[in-house]
């Protein structure tokens, strides 16, 4: 599947995330951002709710 563009929390830059790279999506306290942990152990804070990010990446439960 194609990588999906998201906006980084820190500076609003665009980051590409492939669904196959995602290990875990953890919502931030205010629920507007999430920490996404990738298989290569990289951690990205991006804009979006957990459900919204999962939907965009087409990841089921």
N, C-alpha and C positions, 0 to 999 in steps of 0.2 A: 504494500500500500504506500501511496505517496506521503511524504512528510507534510505536516500541517503547520502553518504559521501561527505563532502566538506572540503577544507582547510581553516583554520582560517587566517585572515589577519595578526594578531599580531605575531604569533609564528609558523605558518605553521602546527599546530596540526590539527588532523582530528576531525570534528564534524559531528554528525548524525542529519539529519533533516527529519522529516516526513511531507509529503505534507499537511496532515490534521492539523498540528500545525501552519502553516504559516498564518499570518494575512496580512503582507505587506512586499514587497521587494523594497528597496530604493537604487538606484544606487549612488555610491560615485562620487565625482567630476571628477576623472580621468577615470571612467567607467570600471576599471578593478576589482573593488570590489563592494560589495553591503552590506547594512545593512538589515538583515532579522529580522523582529519582529515576535515573536511567541505568541500564545494564552496565555501562562503563563506570558507574558510581558517580557520574556527574549529577549535580543538584541544580535545578533551575526554578526560580520563583517566577511564575507567570500569572497574568491576569486571567480571571475566570473562576467559576465555581467548579467543584469536583465533577458534578453531573454534566455541566456544560463542556468541560474538557474531555470527559469520557465520550460524550456524544460526538464531538468534533473528530476525535480520533477513532470513532467507531469501535470502542472497547466495550464489551459486555461485562456486566457486574464484575 
